[in-house]
Amino acid sequence: MYLTEPLSASAEKAFKLVFKLDDQNQRGSIAFKFPLYLKGMKHLSHISLALNISHLSTFAFSRTPEVSDKTQQILQGHITWLNFQLKPNTSIDLFIPYETNEPLVPRGAKSGIVLDAVRLLSEAAVFKAYIQSNDLPDSILDRITSIINNQPPNTQPSPNRSTALLPGNQAKPVSFNEERRSPPSYEASNHIIPGNELTSNVSAKRRCVSQGPDGHPDVISIMEDLRLEISELKLTIKCRPVDITGLKSDVAQHKAKALTMEIKLCELEKERKKNKDKIIEIEKDIEDIQADVSAINDKDETDDVNLLQAREDQQELVDRLDAIHENQEES
């Protein structure tokens, strides 16, 4: 099952959609579990989402949807398309994995990559999914449609969380204050993030936002958290002394490389000067050759003129001889 078009064939079982129905009370729940693909988050497991069927305003399905070849190839067989929409002013219960390793109580404008993505999901109003038709019989689809259609008008959704279908201790619930749009927070939990045993007390303290009587964050608690964070950082620095031996070795290697490059640069400069002198000599030889060629051209022109004059003189002599022969024949 998929929220949208599947990303790849390896994601075939990545998305799970579960329905839980109660015919007697005409109520039900829907739970999702799907991977969260975020830039910079390589090993994030699944995110979970839960909502009451009473929160839905519409529910539609189609047994013959038009899907891409990629979707048809991965799901195989007959496919059913689901489309359901939330009522206005309803909320979604969101759960993220314990492995999410970012500040548990983000403060200020930066709330973290995961919580920013989860906030977007919390504001979703319409959900669409492709499933294999044999995963959800018509009887269940008809029961869901009946529950939604038989709801009294203007019925407020139940505030109870739809957590029965979710992984329980394997996820952390996330809540958002829609009215004040305050930074998101995790609910209290005794879970300790693996690898951070040294800071478990600080991490546990961050799991909920301390609030004063007026509902705003308690400044004193925030300052106390900051003091604990500073102490934690100082302790980390003391426990991890910086070893600069490797850095010194790297600096020495870079200096040696720089010296070698400088020597090569000097050699190239000398070679460039030699080549420049050779170029000057070649240019001078070219000028001399051009002068010789010019002189030869001038001599050729003079010889051409002299040859032409000689031909004219020869022709004149021939004409005179012809005239003499004619006179002798007449006499």
matplotlib code that plots the C-alpha trace (Angstrom):
import matplotlib.pyplot as plt

x = [0.0, 1.2, 0.3, 1.4, 3.0, 5.6, 9.2, 10.8, 10.2, 12.2, 9.5, 6.7, 6.1, 7.3, 3.8, 1.2, -2.5, -4.6, -8.3, -9.9, -13.8, -16.3, -19.8, -21.5, -20.4, -20.2, -16.6, -13.3, -9.7, -7.2, -3.4, -0.6, 3.1, 5.4, 9.1, 10.1, 12.6, 14.5, 17.7, 20.5, 18.6, 20.0, 18.8, 15.4, 12.9, 9.1, 6.8, 3.3, 0.0, -3.4, -6.9, -10.4, -12.8, -15.2, -12.7, -13.4, -15.9, -15.7, -14.5, -14.4, -12.8, -12.5, -11.9, -10.7, -8.4, -6.0, -2.4, 1.0, 2.9, 5.3, 2.4, 0.8, 4.1, 4.8, 1.3, 0.3, -3.2, -6.3, -5.7, -8.1, -7.8, -8.8, -9.5, -10.6, -10.7, -10.5, -13.1, -12.1, -10.5, -9.5, -6.0, -3.9, -1.9, 1.7, 4.4, 8.1, 10.7, 12.9, 15.9, 15.3, 18.4, 17.8, 16.9, 13.9, 12.7, 13.5, 13.3, 13.3, 12.7, 14.7, 12.7, 14.7, 14.3, 12.1, 9.7, 9.4, 8.3, 6.0, 4.4, 3.5, 2.0, -0.1, -1.6, -2.6, -6.4, -6.7, -5.2, -5.0, -3.7, -3.3, -3.8, -4.2, -7.9, -7.7, -6.2, -9.4, -12.8, -15.8, -17.5, -15.0, -15.1, -18.9, -18.7, -16.4, -18.6, -21.6, -19.9, -19.1, -22.5, -24.4, -22.6, -24.9, -24.3, -21.9, -20.6, -17.3, -14.7, -13.6, -10.5, -9.2, -6.0, -6.1, -3.0, -4.2, -3.0, 0.5, 3.8, 3.5, 6.9, 8.6, 7.5, 7.3, 4.1, 4.5, 2.0, 1.4, -0.4, -2.5, -3.9, -0.6, 1.6, 4.3, 7.3, 6.4, 7.3, 7.6, 5.5, 7.3, 9.1, 11.6, 13.4, 17.1, 18.6, 21.3, 24.9, 23.9, 24.0, 26.3, 23.6, 20.5, 19.5, 19.6, 17.9, 15.1, 14.6, 14.2, 11.4, 8.7, 8.4, 8.1, 5.3, 4.2, 0.7, -0.1, 0.8, 4.0, 7.4, 8.9, 12.0, 13.6, 13.3, 14.7, 17.7, 18.3, 18.2, 20.8, 23.0, 22.8, 23.6, 26.7, 27.9, 27.4, 29.4, 32.3, 32.4, 32.4, 35.4, 37.3, 36.6, 37.8, 41.1, 42.1, 45.1, 47.0, 49.9, 48.2, 47.4, 51.1, 52.1, 49.6, 50.9, 54.5, 53.5, 51.7, 54.7, 57.0, 54.6, 54.4, 58.3, 58.4, 55.8, 57.8, 61.0, 59.1, 57.7, 61.2, 62.3, 59.3, 60.1, 63.7, 62.5, 60.0, 62.8, 64.9, 62.0, 61.4, 65.0, 64.7, 61.5, 63.3, 66.1, 63.7, 61.7, 65.0, 65.9, 62.4, 63.0, 66.3, 64.8, 61.9, 64.5, 66.4, 63.1, 62.3, 65.6, 65.2, 61.8, 63.2, 66.0, 63.4, 61.4, 64.5, 65.4, 61.9, 62.2, 65.6, 64.3, 61.3, 63.6, 65.9, 63.0, 61.9, 65.4, 65.6, 62.3, 63.5, 66.6, 64.5, 62.3, 65.3, 66.8, 63.5, 63.5, 67.0, 66.2, 63.1, 65.3, 67.9, 65.2, 63.7, 67.1]
y = [0.0, 3.5, 7.0, 8.2, 6.6, 4.1, 5.2, 1.9, -1.8, -2.1, 0.0, -2.6, -3.3, 0.1, 1.6, 0.0, 1.0, -0.5, -0.1, -0.9, -0.8, -1.0, -1.8, -1.5, 2.1, 3.0, 4.2, 3.3, 4.2, 4.4, 4.2, 4.7, 3.7, 4.8, 5.8, 9.4, 10.3, 13.5, 15.0, 14.4, 11.8, 8.5, 5.9, 7.3, 4.5, 4.9, 7.6, 6.7, 8.6, 7.9, 9.4, 8.6, 7.7, 10.2, 12.9, 12.2, 14.2, 12.1, 8.7, 7.4, 4.5, 3.1, -0.5, 0.5, 3.5, 4.7, 4.1, 4.4, 1.3, 1.6, 1.3, -1.5, -3.4, -3.2, -3.8, -6.3, -7.7, -5.5, -2.1, -0.1, 3.7, 5.3, 9.0, 10.5, 14.0, 15.4, 17.6, 21.2, 21.9, 18.3, 17.0, 14.0, 12.0, 11.7, 9.4, 9.4, 6.8, 6.8, 6.7, 10.3, 11.9, 15.7, 18.0, 16.7, 20.2, 22.5, 26.2, 29.3, 29.4, 26.2, 23.2, 20.4, 18.6, 15.8, 18.0, 20.4, 17.5, 16.2, 19.6, 19.5, 16.1, 17.4, 20.0, 17.5, 17.5, 15.0, 11.5, 9.3, 5.7, 2.8, -0.7, -4.2, -4.9, -8.2, -6.3, -4.5, -6.3, -4.4, -5.2, -3.1, -0.3, -0.3, -0.2, 2.7, 4.6, 3.8, 5.1, 8.4, 8.8, 8.0, 10.6, 13.2, 16.7, 19.0, 16.2, 17.1, 14.4, 12.5, 13.9, 10.4, 9.4, 6.6, 4.9, 1.3, 0.5, 2.1, 0.6, 1.9, 2.0, 2.1, 5.6, 9.1, 11.1, 14.7, 17.4, 20.8, 23.8, 24.9, 28.0, 29.6, 27.9, 27.4, 25.2, 21.5, 19.3, 15.6, 14.2, 12.9, 9.6, 7.6, 6.4, 7.1, 7.6, 4.9, 6.3, 9.3, 7.6, 10.4, 13.0, 10.9, 13.2, 16.2, 14.4, 13.2, 16.8, 18.0, 15.6, 18.1, 21.9, 23.4, 25.9, 28.5, 29.2, 31.3, 28.5, 30.1, 28.4, 28.8, 31.1, 29.7, 26.1, 27.1, 28.8, 25.7, 23.6, 25.8, 25.6, 21.8, 21.9, 24.1, 21.7, 18.8, 20.5, 21.4, 17.8, 16.5, 18.8, 17.6, 13.9, 14.3, 16.1, 17.3, 15.4, 17.8, 15.4, 14.4, 18.0, 19.0, 16.2, 17.3, 20.9, 19.7, 17.7, 20.7, 23.0, 20.4, 20.3, 24.1, 24.3, 21.7, 23.7, 26.9, 25.2, 23.9, 27.4, 28.9, 26.3, 27.0, 30.8, 30.2, 27.9, 30.6, 33.2, 30.9, 30.3, 34.0, 34.6, 31.8, 33.4, 36.8, 35.1, 33.3, 36.5, 38.3, 35.4, 35.7, 39.5, 38.8, 36.1, 38.5, 41.2, 38.7, 37.6, 41.2, 41.8, 38.7, 39.9, 43.3, 41.6, 39.3, 42.4, 44.0, 40.9, 40.7, 44.2, 43.6, 40.3, 42.2, 44.8, 42.2, 40.5, 43.8, 44.5, 41.0, 41.5, 44.7, 43.0, 40.3, 42.8, 44.7, 41.4, 40.6, 44.0, 43.5, 40.1, 41.6, 44.4, 41.9, 39.8, 42.8, 43.9]
z = [0.0, -0.7, 0.2, -3.3, -6.3, -5.0, -5.1, -6.2, -6.2, -2.9, -1.2, -1.8, 1.9, 3.2, 3.6, 5.9, 6.1, 9.0, 9.7, 13.0, 13.1, 16.0, 14.6, 18.0, 18.6, 14.9, 15.3, 13.8, 13.4, 10.6, 11.1, 8.6, 8.8, 6.1, 5.6, 5.8, 3.1, 4.1, 2.8, 5.2, 7.2, 6.0, 8.6, 9.7, 10.2, 9.8, 10.8, 12.1, 11.8, 13.4, 13.0, 14.0, 11.2, 12.9, 11.9, 8.2, 6.2, 3.0, 2.1, -1.5, -3.3, -6.8, -7.9, -11.4, -11.0, -13.7, -12.4, -13.9, -15.2, -12.3, -9.7, -11.6, -11.8, -8.0, -6.7, -9.3, -9.8, -9.1, -7.5, -5.3, -4.9, -1.6, -1.1, 2.3, 3.7, 7.2, 8.8, 9.5, 12.9, 13.4, 14.4, 13.5, 16.0, 14.8, 16.0, 15.0, 15.7, 18.7, 16.4, 15.4, 16.8, 17.0, 19.9, 21.6, 22.5, 19.6, 20.5, 18.3, 14.5, 13.7, 14.8, 13.0, 9.7, 11.1, 13.0, 10.0, 7.9, 10.5, 10.9, 7.2, 7.6, 10.5, 8.3, 5.6, 4.9, 2.0, 1.8, -1.2, -1.3, -3.7, -2.3, -3.6, -3.9, -2.0, 1.1, 1.8, 1.0, -0.2, 3.1, 5.1, 2.6, 2.8, 6.7, 6.7, 4.2, 6.4, 9.6, 7.9, 6.2, 9.4, 11.6, 13.0, 11.5, 13.3, 15.5, 17.1, 16.8, 19.8, 21.4, 22.4, 20.6, 18.0, 19.4, 19.6, 16.1, 16.5, 17.7, 21.3, 22.8, 19.4, 18.6, 20.2, 19.9, 18.6, 19.4, 17.8, 19.3, 16.3, 18.0, 19.1, 16.5, 19.1, 18.4, 18.3, 21.2, 22.1, 24.9, 28.0, 27.6, 29.6, 26.5, 26.3, 22.8, 22.2, 22.3, 24.4, 27.9, 29.1, 28.4, 29.3, 32.1, 29.9, 27.1, 29.4, 30.6, 27.1, 26.3, 27.2, 27.0, 30.5, 30.6, 33.1, 34.4, 31.3, 29.0, 27.8, 28.1, 31.6, 31.2, 34.3, 33.1, 29.7, 31.3, 33.4, 30.3, 28.7, 31.7, 31.5, 27.8, 28.5, 31.2, 28.9, 26.1, 28.5, 29.8, 26.2, 25.4, 28.4, 27.7, 24.1, 24.0, 20.5, 19.0, 16.7, 15.9, 12.7, 11.8, 12.3, 10.0, 7.4, 7.6, 7.1, 4.0, 2.6, 3.2, 1.4, -1.5, -1.7, -1.8, -4.6, -6.5, -6.0, -7.4, -10.4, -11.0, -11.0, -13.5, -15.8, -15.6, -16.7, -19.5, -20.5, -20.8, -22.9, -25.2, -25.4, -26.5, -29.1, -30.4, -30.8, -32.8, -35.0, -35.6, -36.6, -39.0, -40.5, -41.1, -42.8, -45.0, -45.9, -46.9, -49.1, -50.7, -51.4, -53.1, -55.2, -56.3, -57.3, -59.3, -61.0, -62.0, -63.5, -65.4, -66.8, -68.1, -69.7, -71.3, -72.8, -74.2, -75.7, -77.4, -78.9, -80.2, -81.6, -83.4, -84.9, -86.3, -87.8, -89.5, -91.0, -92.3, -94.0, -95.7, -97.0, -98.5, -100.3, -101.8, -103.1, -104.8, -106.6, -108.0]

ax = plt.figure().add_subplot(projection="3d")
ax.plot(x, y, z, "-o")
ax.set_aspect("equal")
plt.show()
